[in-house]
Amino acid sequence: MTTDRCSPHIDHTEEFATIIGLYVLGKISLGKAAERAGVTRWEMTEILTEAGVEVRFGPQTMDNLEDEVETALDIE
């Protein structure tokens, strides 16, 4: 799958790097990273994999679990 990395939700490369950095540090979940980047979870997984980042599946902490639930409830 080819990902369009020119999402209108990402204005700057620095912002995208920050999102990846927060994910790597465990500060945000995969779902939250995708939401902030304006892409799907599957696209975010591909982006992280291509960047050499190990993708963590499932919540790692209670905060991550709460983020995942919040993100899921926001899906229309």
C-alpha positions as CSV (number, residue, x, y, z in Angstrom):
1,M,0.0,0.0,0.0
2,T,1.3,3.4,-0.9
3,T,0.8,6.1,1.7
4,D,0.2,9.8,0.8
5,R,2.5,11.5,3.2
6,C,1.3,14.9,2.0
7,S,-1.7,14.8,4.3
8,P,-3.3,18.3,4.8
9,H,-3.3,17.6,8.5
10,I,0.5,17.7,8.6
11,D,1.8,21.1,7.9
12,H,5.4,20.6,8.7
13,T,8.0,17.8,8.7
14,E,8.9,18.8,12.3
15,E,5.3,18.1,13.4
16,F,5.3,14.7,11.8
17,A,8.7,13.9,13.4
18,T,7.3,15.0,16.7
19,I,4.4,12.6,16.4
20,I,6.8,9.7,15.5
21,G,9.0,10.7,18.4
22,L,6.1,10.7,20.9
23,Y,5.1,7.3,19.6
24,V,8.6,5.9,20.0
25,L,8.8,7.3,23.5
26,G,5.5,5.6,24.4
27,K,3.8,8.9,25.1
28,I,1.1,8.3,22.5
29,S,-0.5,5.2,21.1
30,L,-0.5,4.0,17.5
31,G,-4.1,5.2,17.2
32,K,-3.4,8.6,18.7
33,A,-0.3,9.0,16.4
34,A,-2.4,8.2,13.4
35,E,-5.1,10.6,14.5
36,R,-2.7,13.4,15.0
37,A,-1.0,12.7,11.7
38,G,-4.3,12.6,9.8
39,V,-3.8,9.0,8.5
40,T,-5.3,5.6,9.2
41,R,-3.8,3.3,11.8
42,W,-2.7,1.0,8.9
43,E,-1.0,3.9,7.1
44,M,0.7,4.9,10.4
45,T,1.9,1.3,10.8
46,E,3.4,1.4,7.3
47,I,5.0,4.8,7.9
48,L,6.6,3.7,11.2
49,T,7.8,0.4,9.7
50,E,9.4,2.3,6.8
51,A,11.1,4.6,9.3
52,G,12.6,1.6,11.1
53,V,10.4,2.0,14.2
54,E,9.1,-1.2,15.9
55,V,5.4,-1.0,16.0
56,R,3.7,-1.9,19.3
57,F,0.3,-3.5,18.9
58,G,-2.1,-3.1,21.7
59,P,-2.0,-0.7,24.6
60,Q,1.2,-0.7,26.7
61,T,-0.2,1.3,29.6
62,M,-3.5,2.2,31.1
63,D,-3.1,5.7,29.5
64,N,-2.6,4.0,26.2
65,L,-5.7,1.9,26.7
66,E,-7.7,5.0,27.5
67,D,-6.3,6.8,24.4
68,E,-7.3,3.8,22.3
69,V,-10.8,3.7,23.7
70,E,-11.2,7.5,23.2
71,T,-10.0,7.3,19.6
72,A,-12.3,4.3,18.9
73,L,-15.3,6.2,20.4
74,D,-14.5,9.2,18.2
75,I,-14.8,7.2,15.0
76,E,-17.9,8.2,13.1
